Amino acid sequence: MKKPELLAPAGNLEKLKVAILYGADAVYCGGHQYGLREGADNFSLAELAEGTEFAHRYGRKIYLTVNMIPHNDDLIGLPDYLKQLQAIGVDGLIIADPGVLYFLQAEGIELPVHLSTQANAVNWASIRFWKEQGIERVILARELSQEEISEIREKTELELEIFIHGSNCISYSGRCLLSNYLVNRDANRGKCAHSCRWKYYLVEEKRPGEYYPITEDEQGSYIMNSKDLCLLEYLPEIINMGIDSLKIEGRMKSLHYVANVTRVYRRAIDAYLANPVAYRLDPLWWEELKKINQRDYTTAFFAGPPTTVDHNYHSSAYQRNFDFIGMIREYRPEKGEATVEVRHKLVRGDLLEIIGFDGESFTQRLDYLLNEAGEQLESAPHPRQLIRIPVDRPVQPYYLVRRERNEPRS
C-alpha cells in the first residue's frame, strides 16, 4: 500500500513552518507574483529560500504556485522569475496555463511541473495528453466522483493529487468570472473578491431600491455559498485508490487552521497505514475539525452529485467555536512557564487549551499573567505582545494556544 503525501497550505513563512511541524509531507505556497492568492501574505524570494531550506531540513518538499491565467502583460519578467525559483531549489511548480509551460521548456528550466486544478482535468485522456507535454503530476478537478477518480487512476501513470479538505469554490475548479464581472477583480489573476459568499437579493428593473429575497429567508440568500469539503471519512478508500497527494485547501486560513487540520489528517493517515484492518475513525478527529473556523462540511462531488444539503443558504459566516490565542515562543522548565506571542486578548483566569505537534492537547488555567519585565497583568490585549503564562506540562515553540468562546471566566 502506497503512503500518500499530505500536502498542506502555507500562506506565509510562519504557516509553512507550522504545517511542516504538525505533520505535512509537503507544503504549497505562492510568491508575490503569478499566483492565485493575492490576498495571502505570500513569499518574497528571500522568504522562499528560507522556507525551502526549512522544508528540506525536515526532509519535506515545497511547491510554488505559478498558476494564474496570465495576459500578455503578465508575461513580462516571467522567464527570469522561473529561473530564480529553480536557483532557490523548490521541489515543483504548480501551473495552469500552457504559456508558463512554454517558458519553462524554452528556458531549459528543469523543475517538476504539477498541473493546477484550474486546468480542469476531469478525464484520463486529458491526463495522458498532459503527460506528453512534460507534466509530472495532475491536480484533479474537484468535480469528480470517487468512481471517476478511480478510473483515471487505473488508466494513467502520472501522479495524481486531490483536495481532501477546505473551502469549495462554486465555479468550475476555480475558473470564476463572478468577481471580475461584479467588482473588476480577476480571480484568475489572483484577485478574487469571494463574490460567491455575498448575500444576494432580487431587484426588478423598474423598481430600483426595492430588494426582494430570492428565498423566504429575511436575511437574504447565499445561493452560491458551498459548505466546506471534508473527506476524512473516505481516507481509506482514497489511500487504496493509490492517490499520490492529499491536499488541504487554505493558504489564506489561520495558523490554527493549518496546524489543526494538518495534525488531524496526519494522525488519520498514519493510523490507517499502521493497521488497516483495525482502523477506526476516531471521534476526537471530528471534534478537532469542528474547533477550527469552518462552515458545515460536505463531501462535495466525491460521494455523488452535490444537492441542496451541500450549500448553506443562510449565512456565509464561519462557525467560530474557539479563538486562536497565540503561539508559544519559549519554554522555561525551571519556572514552569511559557512565553506566548499573543494574537487574541488574554485575561487572568482564562481556561486555555494548548495543542502541540508531538502529543495530546491539554487545558491550562491562567492563574497569573506576566509581561516581559515580570510584572503582573490582569489582561494582555495587544496583538504580538509577549506574555509569560504558567504551564503544567512541558511545551515547545510553535505549540498553539486557543480558548473556547463560551468558556466562563473566573
N, C-alpha and C positions, 0 to 999 in steps of 0.2 A: 504494500500500500504506500503510495507516494505522499510524502508530507507536503501540504500546500504552503506557499508563502503567505504570511499575514502581512498585509500592506496597509499602513496607517497614514493619515494625513499630517502634514507639517506646515502650518501656516506661517511659522517663523522659526527662528533657531531654537528658541526655548521649547516650543512644541515638538520640534524634531528630537531633541534630547529626551523629552518625556516619553514620546512614542517608543523610542528605542529601549529605554529603561523599563517600560511597562510591557515589553514583550513583542514589539513589531520586528519582523524579519527584514522589512524594508520600509522606507518612507517615500512619499512623493511630495514634491514642493514646487513652487514657482519662483521665477526670477522677477525682476521689476519690469520685464518686457515679455511680450509674446505668450502670456498665459491667459487663462480664463477666469482668474480670481483677482481682479484688480483691487477689490476691497480687502483682501488679506494683506498682512504686513509684507509677506514675501521676502525674498533674499537678495541682498546685494551680492556681487561676485565674491567679496571678501567673506561674507557670512556663508555663502555656499561652499567656499573652500573649507571653512571651519566645520560646517555641518558634514561635509563629505569625510573629513578626517575623523570626526567623532563617530560616524556610522561605521567606517572601516575599522576603527579601533575595536569596536564590538563585534566585528565580523558581519555587519549588516550592509544593506545596499541602499542607495539613494537614486531616485528617478526624478528628472526635472521636466516639468510641463512646458512644451513649446506648441501648445495645442489651439491657439487662436486660429480663426479663419482670416488670414491676412489679406488686405488690399495692397495695391501697388506700393503705396507709401510705407506700408508696414515692412516691406522687404528691405528697405534701406538699413544697412547695418546688420542684417540677419546673418550673413556668412561669417562675419567677424565674431558675432556673439556665439555662434555654434562652435567656432574654433576655441573660444575661451572656455566653453563648457567641457570640451574634450581635454583641454590642458588641466582643468581642475580635477578631472577624473571621475565624473559622475558615472553611475552604472547603467544609465539608459536615458533615452529621451522619449517623452510621450507626445506624439504629433497627431494632427487630424487632417492636415492639408497636404496634398501631393507636392505643392511648391516647396514646402520645407524639406521634404524627402529629396527633391531635386537638388537643393543646395547641399544637403549632406553628401550626396553621391558625387556631385560636381566638384566639391572641395576635398573629396577624399577623407571625410571625417568618419572615423571608424568607431562608432558608438552603437550599442544595441538600440533598436528603434521599436517602440511599442505604439500600436495604432490606438488612438483615443476612442472612447465610446462615442465621441462626436462624429465619428466616421460612419456610424450606424451599421456595423457589421451584424447581420441577422441570419446569415446562411453560410453553409460550408463552402459553397463555390466562391463566394466573396473572399473568404479567408484564404482559400487556395490561391486566388489572384494576388492578394497582398503578400503572400509568401514569395511569389515570383518577383515581387518588387523589392524584396530585401527586408521586409518586416519580420521581426523575430517573435513578437507577442501581439495578440489582438485582445483589446478590452471590449468584451461583447456588449452590444446594445442592451439596455435594460428591459426592452420589450420582448423578452424571450422567456418561454416556459421551461420547466425542468426537462421535458421531453425534447424540446428543440435544442437545448444546450447539450443534452446527452448525444443527440445525433451528430451535432457539429463536432463533438469530441471524438466520436467514432470515425469520422470521415476526414479528420485533419490532424496534422502533426505539429502545428505551431503551438506555442504556449498560449493558454487561454486564461484570461482574468475576468472575474465578475465582481460586481458590487454585492456586498452582503449586509451592509448597514448604512443608514444615513438618510438624508433628505432626498425626496424624489422630485425630479423636475417634471412639470406637466407636459413639456414639449417632447418631441421625438428625440430621445437620447441627448437632450440638452440643446438641440438646434432650435432656438426660440427667437421669434421676431417681435414678441409682445412688448418687451422692454424698449426695443428700438422704435416701435410704432408709437407707443404712448409717451415716452419721455426722451426719445432720441439718445438712448444709451444702449449700445450694441452688445448684447450678451455674447455674441460670437467673437467679440474682440475684448472680452474681459470686463465689461461694464454693466452687468446685469443688475437691474433695479428690483428684482424679485416681484415683478408685477403680478405674478400668479398668486401671490399671497395677499393681495389687496382685497379690500371689501368692495363689492360691486353692487350697484343699483341700476335700475332701468329708467331711462329718460325718454319721453316721447318728443319727437322733433318739434312739434308746435306748442309744447308746454315746457319751455326751459325753466329749470329750477324746481320742477316737481319730480321728486325721486320716488320710484316705486320698487319695493323689494322684489327680487326675482323669485324668492320663495316667501313663505309666510312668516319667516323669522324677522322680527323687528330690528335685529342687529345688522341686517344686510345679508349678503350671500357671498361665500367664499367658494365659487363654483369651480375653481381650478386648484384648490388647496389640497394636495395629496397628503396622506399620512406618511410617516417615515418608514423606510424599509428596515426590516429586521428578519434575517434568515437564520437566526440562532438555532431554531428547532430543526432546520434542514441541514445542519452541518454534516452529519453522517452521509447523507445522500450526495452532497456536494463533493465531499472528500472522495467517496467511492467512484464518482464520475471521472475523477482524475483532473480536476481543475487545478491549474498551476498556481494561481494567485487569488487570494480573497481580499477584496478591497473595502476599506471603510471610508465612506464619504465624510468630508468635514474640515477642509482647510481653513474655513472661517469660524469654526467652532472653538470652544474654550479649552484651556488646558485640562480642566476637569473632564470634559467630554473625551478628549483624546486619550487621557490616561485610563479612564474607567472602561470605555468601550474596548480599547486595545487589551486591557487586562482580562476582561470577561472572555473575549474570543480566544485569547492565548490559552486560558485555562480550559476552555471547552475543547479546542483542537487537541491540546496535549492529552486531555483525559480520554478522548476517543481513540487517539492513536496508541495510547498505552494499553488499552483493553477494550477493543470494540464490542466484545460480547457483553461485558458488564456495564458498558457506558449507559449513564442516565443523565438527562438534562437536569442540572442542579437548580432548584427553585431560587437559590441565592443569586444565581446569574441573572435571572429575570429581575429580581429586586434591584440589583445594581444598575441594570439598564433603565430602570424607572427613576433612579436617583439623579441622572443627568437631565439637563434641559432637553425635553423631547416632546414630539407630538405623539399621538397614539400610533401604534405600529401596524404595519401591513406587510404581507409577503409580495405585494405588487403583482407582477406577471408570473413569478416563479411557479406558484401553485395553481395557476389558471388565470383567465382574463380578469382584470380588476372590475369590481362592481361598485355600487354606491357606498358600500361599507368601507371602501378603501380611501374615501375622501372625507374631509372634515368640512361640513358646510356651515359651521357655526363660528369658528374663530381660527385665525392663523397663528395665534399666540402659542408659545411653548408652555408645557406643563413644567413648572419650576417648584419642585418639592424640596430641593436643597440649595443653599447658597455656597458657592465656592469662596472660601475664606482666605486662603493663601497657600504659599508653598514654604516648606521648611528649608532653610538655608544652612543651618548649623545645629549640631547636637553637642551638648555638654553633659557627658555621663556623670561627671563628678558632682554636678548640681541637680541632675535630673531635669534639665531644662532644654528647650529647643528655641532657636531663633526663627521666627516666621516672618516672611515678607507678606504683608497684609494686602489683600485685594478687595476685601469687603469688611465692613465695620465689625470689630470685636468688642464685646462688653464683658467685664468681670462677672463670673457666674455662668457664662455660656457653657453648654454641653456640646463639645465638638466631636467629630468623627475624623480620625486620622487614617488615611489609606496609603499603602506602600506598594512597591513593585515586587517585594520578596516575602510577603506574609499576609496575614489576615488584618483587616481593619480593626480598630479599637476606639472606644469612646474615652474622652478626657474632659473632666470638669475644670474650668478655669478658675482656680481659687485665687489667682493673682495674675496681673499683667505688669511687666516691667519694660521701660524703654531702654535704649542702648546704654544710658547712663546708670541703669539700675534703679530708677525711680518708679514708685508705684503709680499705676494708672487705673482709672475706672473704665476707660474705653480706648480703643485705637481706631479712630475714624478715617485716617488718611491712607489712600492707596499708596503702595510701595513702602510704607512705614515698616521698620524692623522692630519687632516686639519679641520679648522673651516670655515664654509660657512654660508651665510645668508639664512634664510628660512622665507617665508611669511606666512606659516601656521604651526600649531603645528605638530610635528613629534614624533616618538618614536624609541627607539633602535630596530634594526632589520628591519627598513624600508630600502628599497634598492634604489640606485641611478643609473640611466642609461642615456645615451646620444645617440641621433640619429646620425648615422655615417655621414650623409650628411648635418648635421646642420652647417650652416655658422657661423663662429666665428666673434665677433665684434672686 
